[in-house]
Amino acid sequence: MRVLRIEPEKCTGCLRCEVACSFEQAGEFNPSRSVIHVGAFEGHTSYAPYTCLQCPEAWCMTACPVDAIDISVAGAKVVSESRCVGCKLCTIACPFGTIFYDAVHGKAVKCDLCDGNPACARACPTSAITWVDDEPRDWLGTFAAQRSLIALSAIG
């Protein structure tokens, strides 16, 4: 199975992934329309891209009352714009916060893996985001835990 591998240690915070994603998904260079985001840590000294992990549990699919989320050939959980009623239950159900509400269209949006050719991976100059054969996993958990310890030690 092909998945997006995210290695935050390689991310420089350039935001090229967000720009490429917004153009692919919304037809405009507008990071606010992207379904991948880059989080800043430690006063903008380290960064971590995050997007839908395409998790096997797919709580977003389970929560959708109108069955508007299907699995694509690329393995992505994809929101059907014609069936989505904009209730936002999927955004609440996602434990990773990676399915979003598009207020412009009144629908849920999430990573669809660009039909098997992710724009974010193509745009990443440091290979912090790559399209590889692997299993879906939480690539950011260890990174976030380490950053939390650093932040907590600075406080106290």
N, C-alpha and C positions, 0 to 999 in steps of 0.2 A: 504494500500500500504506500502511496506517496503522501507526504505530509510537509507542512511548513516547519522547518527546524529553526528555532530562534535561539541565538546565542548572544545574550545581552552583553557579555564581556567584550564583544567585538563592535558593539554599536557606538557610533560617535555622536549621535543625536542630530544628524544632518537633515532628517525628515524627508529624504527622497522617497522613502517607502510610502509615506502619507500622501505626497503629491502624486506619485504614480498611481496609487490606489484610487484617489479621488478622480483622476482623469479616466481611469478604466471603468469605475463604477458609475460616476455621475457626469462624465464628459466635460469636466472642468477642473482646473488646477486650483483646488480649494480643500486644504486639509480638513476642514470641518465636515466635509462630505465623505471623508475616508472611513473605511471600516477597519483600518489598522491605525493604532496610535502609538506614540512614543512617550513613555513616562520618564520624567527626570527624577533623579535621586541625588541626595547629598549635595544640595545647592548647585544642581546642574553640572556635576562632575562625572556622573555616570548615567546611562540611559538604558531603557529596555523597551523594545517594540512589543506590543501585545495585540492579538486578534483572536478570533475564534479558533479553538483547538480542534474543532470537529470531533468532539469527545464522543465516545461510544454510548454514553448514557443519554445524550441528547435531550436534556431536560427541557430545552426550548420546544422541541417537537412534542413532547409529552404534555406540556402546558398549553399548547395552542388549541383553543376550543373549536377551530374551524379546519384543522388539518392543513394549514397553509405552509408547512415546512416539509419538504421532500428531500431525498438524498439523490444528488446528481451522479453522473457517471464518474466524475472526478472524486467522489466520496464526500463532497461538501453537503452540509445541511443548508438547503437553499429556500429562502422565503419566496413564495409565489405571490407576486404583487397583486394579481387578480383575485386571490382568495383571502389575503390578509385584510382584516377589518380594523387594524390599528389599535387593538385592545391593550397592548403592551404586556400581556401576561408572560410572553416569552422572555422579555427583558428582565422581568422580575425573577423568573425561574433560573436564568443562567447564573451559576455560581461564580463565573469569571468576569461577568459584566462586559461581555464581548458581543452582545446583540443589542443593537441600538434602535431608537425610534427616530425616524426621519420626519421632522415636523413639516417639511416642504410638501411631502407626498402623503403624510398621515399613515405611514406603513412602517413595519419593522424592517431593518436592514442588517445584514451581517456578511462576513466573508463568504464568498462562493468559490474561492480558489481560482477565480478568473478562468473557469472551465478547464483547469488543468495546466495553466501557464501563468502563475501568479505574478502580477506586475510588481508587487513589493519585492519579491526575490530577484527579479530581473534588474530592478533599480538600485538595489543595495550595493554600494561600492566596497564594503568591507566583508561581505558574506555573513553578516549577522543574521540574515534571513536567507535560508536556502530551501529548495524544493527537492526533497530526498525520499528514498525508500526507507521507511521506518514505521513505527506504530505511533498513534496519537499519544501525546503525553504532555504534562505540565512542564514546559521548558523553563518557566520563570520562577518556580517555587523555591529552589535553592538560592537563586540570585536574590529574590525578595527577602528571604529569611536572613541572609547575610547582611543585606542593607538595613534591615530592621535592627539587628544587633548593633550595627555601627551607630545608627541614629539613637538608640536607647543608651549606649555607652556615652555618647556625647552629652546627653541630658543629665546623666547622673552620677 
